[in-house]
Amino acid sequence: MNKNTVWTVIGVIVAVIIAWWLVNVLFAVLAFAFKLLVVAVVAVVVFFLIRMLVGRGSSD
């Protein structure tokens, strides 16, 4: 096994480790963004539901 082959193997291993870490970070960011979007939609629905209930109660 010559020196270039060793460096190629080391380079591939390092590239896989870096790619694995980047994909984990990307999925964590995407999961956080999706959670944030779901929370925003649910908050808007709850806000309008509460507004409707409070508005109906005060008009009596």
N, C-alpha and C positions, 0 to 999 in steps of 0.2 A: 504494500500500500504506500503510494508516494504522498508527498506533502500536500499537493493540490487536492487529492481525494479526501484527506483528513479535513482540510479547511472547507471543502464543499459539504461534507457531512455535518461539521460543526455549524456552518452557515444555515443549512436546512433545519437543523434542530433549533437554532436561535430564532429563525423565521417562524417556525411553527409555534414556539412559545409566545412570541410577540403577537402573532395573529390570534392565538387563543385568548390572550389577555385583552386585545382590542375588541374581539367579538363579545367577550363578557361585559366589557364597559359599554359597548353599543347596545346590547340587550338590556342592561340595567337602565340606561338613559331612555330607551324606548318604552320600557315598562313604567318608568316614572312619568313620562309624558302621557302615556295612555291612562294611567291612574288619575293624573291631573285633569285630563279631559273628561273622564267619567265623573269625577267629583264636581267639576264645573257644571256639567249637564244636570246632575242630580240636584245640585244646589239651586239652579235656576228653576227646576220643576218644583222643588219644595218651597222656594220663595213665592212663586205664583200661587201655589196651593194655599199657603198661609195667608197670602194677600186676599185671595178669594174668600177664605173662611172668615177672616177678620172683617172684610168689607161687607159680607152678608150679615154677620152678627151685629154690626153697628147700624145697619139700615132699618132694623126692627123697631 
